[in-house]
Amino acid sequence: FILVKGNMVVNGRTERPFIFTAKDGSNSGIIINNGKENIAKFKNVVFDGLGSPKNSYNNLTGAITLYESNASIIDSRFLNNKSGDDYVNGIRSNVILRNLSFKNIISDAIDLDFCEGKLKNLYFENIGNDALDFSGSNLKISFIKALFIGDKGISAGEGSNIEISDIEVYNAKIGIASKDSSIVSVQRAKFNSNDHDYAAYNKKNEYKGGKLYVDKYGEGPILLLKDE
C-alpha cells in the first residue's frame, strides 16, 4: 500500500488519467496521514480494484483513507474495490470531493467520520451498501445521483449537520436517512423505486432522534458527468 505523510499532488489529464490499480492481484490501497499543515490533491485519477490494507494499519476500513488531513479529489473515478467497508474513508479531515463517479462498490462508496467540507457532482451506481455515509460531520452536498443502492443513498448519523441540494436516488432501501441527533436539510430531491425516500430515527441510546427538513418533492436536475 501507499502511505503518505506529507504533500501529495497527482495530476492526470482528461484524455490520459493517472491510474492507481493492483495489477498483481493484491487489493491494498492508499493512506493519507499528512496532518493539517499539508494537502493531498488528486485530479483526473482512476482508482480501480483497490482494497483496505491488511497489515499494521488493519483497523482502517477504506481502500483510500484520509486521516486528519486536507484532501481534494476532483474529476476522478472509483471502480471495483476488492475489500473493506468503504472505498473512501475520511477521518477528522477537511475534504473537497467534486466531479466523481463510483461504480461496482462492494459496501459504502464514501464514509466520512468527523469531517468538514463540500461534495459536488457525484455519481453512484451499483453500490453494495450506502452511497454516502456520514458520522459527526458538517458537510454541504449538491448534485448527487445514486442508482441501484444496496442500503441508503445518504446516511447521516452521530450528530452530523448536512445540507443537501439537487439529489436523485433510485432503487435504494432508503433515499436519505437522518439518525442519532443529526440535522439534514434537503432542497430539490427526486426519488424513484426506493423502499422509503426519507427516514428519521434514533438508533443509539446516547443520541436523540435525527431531524429532516425537506422543502418538497420535486423534479431535480439530471446529473451530467463527462463519462456518462
C-alpha positions in Angstrom: 0.0 0.0 0.0 1.0 3.6 -0.3 1.4 5.7 2.9 1.7 9.5 2.6 2.9 11.7 5.4 3.4 14.9 3.5 2.1 16.7 0.5 0.9 14.6 -2.4 -0.2 16.1 -5.8 -1.4 13.7 -8.6 -2.5 15.4 -11.8 -3.6 13.3 -14.7 -5.2 14.5 -17.9 -8.7 14.1 -19.2 -7.6 12.0 -22.1 -4.9 10.2 -20.1 -5.8 9.9 -16.4 -3.4 8.7 -13.8 -4.4 5.2 -12.7 -4.0 3.5 -9.3 -4.6 -0.2 -9.5 -3.4 -3.5 -8.2 -2.2 -5.3 -11.2 -0.6 -8.2 -9.3 -3.9 -9.4 -7.8 -3.4 -7.8 -4.4 -6.0 -5.5 -3.0 -4.3 -2.8 -1.0 -4.8 0.9 -1.1 -3.7 4.4 -0.2 -3.4 6.0 3.3 -3.1 9.8 3.5 -1.9 10.8 7.0 -0.3 14.1 6.3 -1.5 16.4 9.1 -3.5 19.6 8.6 -0.4 21.6 7.6 -0.1 19.6 4.3 -2.5 18.8 1.5 -3.3 15.9 -0.9 -4.7 16.7 -4.3 -5.9 14.2 -6.9 -7.2 15.3 -10.3 -8.1 13.1 -13.3 -7.3 9.9 -11.5 -8.8 6.4 -11.8 -8.8 4.2 -8.7 -9.5 0.6 -9.8 -9.5 -2.7 -7.9 -8.1 -1.3 -4.6 -9.0 -2.5 -1.1 -8.3 -1.9 2.6 -4.7 -2.7 3.7 -4.1 -5.9 5.6 -1.1 -5.0 7.8 -0.3 -2.9 10.8 -3.0 -0.5 9.6 -5.6 -3.2 9.7 -8.0 -1.1 11.8 -8.6 1.1 8.7 -11.6 0.2 6.7 -11.1 2.2 3.5 -9.3 1.4 0.2 -8.4 5.1 0.3 -8.1 6.6 3.8 -7.9 10.3 4.6 -6.8 10.6 8.2 -6.6 14.0 9.9 -5.7 15.6 6.5 -6.6 18.2 4.0 -7.6 16.5 0.7 -9.3 17.2 -2.6 -10.3 14.7 -5.2 -11.6 16.1 -8.5 -12.6 14.8 -11.9 -11.9 11.1 -10.9 -13.4 7.6 -11.0 -13.6 4.8 -8.4 -14.2 1.3 -9.7 -14.4 -2.3 -8.5 -13.0 -2.2 -4.9 -12.0 -5.7 -3.7 -12.2 -5.4 0.1 -13.1 -3.1 3.0 -16.1 -1.3 4.4 -15.5 1.8 2.3 -13.9 2.9 -0.9 -13.1 6.3 0.5 -13.0 6.8 4.3 -12.3 10.3 5.7 -11.5 10.6 9.4 -11.3 14.1 11.1 -10.3 15.6 7.7 -11.2 18.6 5.6 -12.3 17.4 2.2 -13.3 18.6 -1.2 -14.8 16.0 -3.5 -16.1 17.1 -6.9 -17.0 15.5 -10.3 -16.5 11.9 -9.1 -18.2 8.6 -10.2 -18.3 5.4 -8.2 -19.3 2.1 -9.8 -19.5 -1.5 -8.6 -18.6 -0.9 -5.0 -18.9 -3.8 -2.5 -20.0 -1.8 0.5 -20.0 2.0 1.2 -18.7 4.3 -1.5 -17.8 7.3 0.7 -17.7 7.2 4.5 -16.8 10.5 6.3 -16.3 10.5 10.1 -16.0 13.8 11.9 -15.1 15.6 8.6 -15.9 19.0 7.2 -16.1 20.0 3.5 -18.0 20.2 0.3 -19.2 17.4 -2.1 -20.5 18.3 -5.5 -21.5 16.5 -8.7 -21.1 12.9 -7.6 -22.5 9.8 -9.4 -23.0 6.4 -7.8 -24.1 3.2 -9.5 -24.3 -0.4 -8.2 -23.3 0.3 -4.6 -23.4 -2.6 -2.1 -24.3 -0.6 1.0 -24.5 3.3 1.3 -23.5 5.7 -1.4 -22.7 8.3 1.3 -22.3 7.6 5.0 -21.6 10.4 7.5 -20.8 10.4 11.2 -20.3 13.6 13.2 -19.6 15.6 10.1 -20.5 19.0 8.8 -20.9 19.0 5.0 -22.6 20.7 2.1 -23.6 18.4 -0.7 -25.0 19.2 -4.1 -25.8 17.5 -7.4 -25.9 13.9 -6.4 -27.2 11.0 -8.4 -27.4 7.5 -7.0 -28.7 4.4 -8.8 -29.1 0.8 -7.5 -28.0 1.3 -3.9 -28.0 -1.6 -1.5 -29.0 0.4 1.5 -29.1 4.2 1.7 -28.4 7.0 -0.8 -27.3 9.2 2.1 -26.9 8.1 5.7 -26.2 10.9 8.3 -25.6 9.9 11.9 -23.9 10.7 15.2 -24.7 14.4 15.3 -24.0 15.2 11.6 -25.1 18.5 10.1 -25.7 18.0 6.4 -27.0 20.5 3.7 -28.2 18.7 0.6 -29.4 20.2 -2.7 -30.3 18.7 -6.1 -30.2 15.0 -5.4 -31.7 11.9 -7.2 -31.8 8.5 -5.6 -33.3 5.5 -7.4 -33.6 1.8 -6.3 -32.4 2.1 -2.7 -33.8 0.9 0.5 -33.8 4.5 1.9 -33.1 7.6 -0.1 -32.0 9.9 2.7 -31.7 9.0 6.4 -31.1 11.2 9.4 -30.4 9.5 12.7 -28.9 10.0 16.1 -29.1 13.8 16.7 -28.2 14.6 13.1 -29.8 17.5 11.2 -30.3 17.1 7.5 -31.8 19.8 5.2 -32.9 18.9 1.7 -33.8 21.0 -1.3 -34.8 19.7 -4.7 -34.9 16.0 -4.4 -36.1 13.3 -6.8 -36.8 9.7 -6.0 -37.9 6.5 -7.7 -38.3 2.9 -6.8 -37.0 3.3 -3.2 -38.5 1.3 -0.3 -38.5 4.7 1.6 -37.5 8.0 0.3 -36.9 9.6 3.7 -36.2 8.2 7.2 -35.5 10.0 10.5 -35.0 7.9 13.6 -32.9 7.1 16.8 -30.5 4.2 16.7 -28.0 4.7 19.5 -29.0 5.3 23.1 -26.5 8.2 23.7 -28.2 10.3 21.0 -31.6 11.6 20.3 -33.6 11.2 17.1 -32.5 12.6 13.8 -34.2 15.6 12.1 -35.1 16.1 8.4 -36.0 19.5 6.9 -37.4 19.0 3.4 -38.6 21.7 1.1 -40.8 19.5 -1.1 -40.8 16.6 -3.5 -39.8 17.9 -6.9 -38.2 17.2 -10.2 -34.5 17.5 -9.6 -32.0 18.1 -12.4 -30.3 15.3 -14.2 -26.6 14.9 -13.2 -24.2 15.0 -16.1 -20.7 13.7 -15.9 -18.1 13.7 -18.6 -18.1 9.9 -18.9 -21.8 9.4 -18.7 
